[in-house]
């Protein structure tokens, strides 16, 4: 039996999701903040990520990052944070008897960061080096170029970390102002999973967030591709391999075809028995790594294929990938669909063995969509997806005019690749 969940909203507007897992000996505490690149103006790009870093640099009660780390590591726990396009998260996983410590530390980070100028200057350089690392990695760089190509001049197309220029210009006053507007209890949610008493947890969180004032609803900056023809962008580099990303706009978290598209990706490019792996790697020998994945956001989504290819085989591999997209529009077999269904269900069930995954699964749904689908709900949806559903969504997604191609490697002839971008 999968763990049940409960939802409540505290008086200060903080949402709370609890999911007891009494068979475990740990508890995971995740705080979600409605902040990320989709809540940033162009001149603020990277501010959400910068703030996430600064929250770990010291608070009024824990003056240094070491004191913060020791509070959790001293009881055998782990903690971290992360920033994405639509959410920033802070999490801790530790032995269940130390749940109150986890709540106390994370709330302290979110309410009382010091923002010392010397820490800001140091962390600014750390983030710039993080950006440099991404720029130096062809696999990461091609993803960044794809996003810029897919969503030009919009939040979805920007790196979550921002650019070296914007990170260099963000100052203490801007961060404090942004945090004051976004880090308010009614713009946040806490999700707990593991071995704990929900009523006691609610009392602890209510006590730790007492006096935290509500804010105003933050502005979300929309991104839509607005695409009418295929797009290609190449960044020339003297590398041994071409890194390639080909993708199309997908659907949002709320779209009824969301799970059918997930199954389509599993059949096309997830796993060593997928169509792309079998054809491009095993049969044609054109790539070591080739895979697909899907992401769903509040207002849009994306279907992506990524591969590493010998430079001399780039056109052949691109044509072979496009051929597989065309074949997907022709339909899938019952055997493929059955395998994809079982893969989807199996992955979900296995992830639910980890308290951090459970807290993330329930909390992110509630935070983003305002509702929660249980594992059983999703399983039922997956079971009812037909081969005709998958064929239909492939036909709607894989259109020539929706194609976006990004390439990093020793390729100079952009027109040759552009001419290939047709799905027959």
Residue, then its C-alpha position, 0 to 999 in steps of 0.5 A: x500500500x502506497x503512503x497516504x498524504x494529508x494537506x493543510x494550510x497554516x494561518x500564515x498561508x504556508x502550505x503543508x503536505x505530510x506523507x507518513x512512511x512508518x516503515x522507514x527510519x528517516x524523514x525528509x523535509x522539503x521547502x518549496x519556494x515559487x521562485x526561479x528563472x520564470x519569475x525573473x526579468x531579463x536584468x535579474x537573470x540568476x537572482x533566484x539561484x544566487x539567493x539559494x546559494x546565499x541562504x547557506x552562507x550564514x544566518x543570525x543564529x548560525x553565522x557560517x556555512x560550516x555551522x549550518x552544515x554541522x547542525x545537520x551533518x552532526x546528526x548524520x543528515x544531508x541537506x542541499x538546495x536547488x533552483x529550477x525554472x519554476x521552483x526553488x527547493x531546500x531539503x534535508x533528510x535525516x534520522x526521524x528523531x531529528x525532524x525538528x532540527x531539520x525544520x529549524x535549520x531550513x526555516x532559519x536559512x529562509x528567514x534569516x540569511x545575513x547577506x554579508x557583502x564579503x560572502x556575496x562577493x565570494x559567492x558571485x565568483x563561485x557562481x561565475x565559475x559554475x557558469x564557466x563549467x557549463x560553458x566548457x562542457x559541450x554536453x551542457x552547453x548544447x542544452x543551453x543553446x537548445x533552450x535559447x533556440x527553443x524559447x528565444x528572448x524569454x525566461x525558459x530560454x535563459x540559464x537558471x544560473x543567469x549569465x556572467x553579466x547579470x550575476x556580476x551586476x546583482x547586488x545585496x539590495x536586489x537580493x533582499x528585495x527579491x527575497x522579501x517579495x518571493x520568500x513569504x509563507x503564502x508563496x511556499x510549501x513544506x512537504x514531509x515524508x518518512x517516520x514522523x507524527x503529522x500532528x507533531x510536525x504541524x505544531x513544529x512548523x507552525x511554531x517555527x514560522x510564527x510571525x512570518x508575514x504573507x506577501x503578494x502574488x509574484x509575477x510569472x513571465x510566460x514563455x512560448x516558442x511562437x514558432x512557424x519554421x524549423x530553427x537551427x543553431x550551431x556553435x563551432x568547437x574543435x571537439x572530438x564529438x558533435x553534441x546534438x539536441x533536437x526537440x519540439x515544444x511539448x505540453x504543460x503539467x495540466x495537459x491531458x496528453x501529458x502521460x501519453x507523451x511520457x510513454x512515447x518518450x520511453x518507447x522512442x529513447x529511454x533505455x537500451x531497447x528503445x527505438x533510437x538506441x536500437x537503431x542509431x547505436x546498435x544497428x547504425x553505430x552512429x552514437x555511444x549515447x542517445x536518449x530522449x526525455x520530456x519536461x512539463x511546465x506550468x504553461x508549456x513543455x518540451x520533448x528532447x532527443x540528445x546524442x553524441x555523434x562523430x562529426x563526420x556522421x552528423x548529417x547521417x545521424x540527424x537524418x536517422x533520428x528524423x526518420x524515427x520521429x516520422x515512424x513514431x507518427x505511424x504508430x507503435x506496437x502493443x508490445x512496445x506500449x506494454x513495455x513502456x507502461x510497465x517501465x513508467x509504473x516501475x520507475x514510479x514505484x521504485x522512486x517511492x521507496x525513498x522518503x525524499x522522492x515521496x516528499x518531492x512527488x507530493x509537494x511539487x504537485x501541490x505547489x505547481x498544480x494545486x492538486x495531487x495525483x496519487x501513484x494509483x491515480x497515475x497508474x490508472x491513467x497510464x493503464x488506459x493510454x492506448x496505442x492510438x493515443x500515442x500515435x495521435x500525440x506523436x502526430x501532433x508533436x513531431x511536425x517539421x515547423x516545430x523542430x529545433x536543432x542545437x549543435x556544439x562541435x566542429x560543424x560549419x555547414x549550417x545550411x546542410x543541417x537546416x535542409x535536413x530538418x523535415x519529418x516525412 
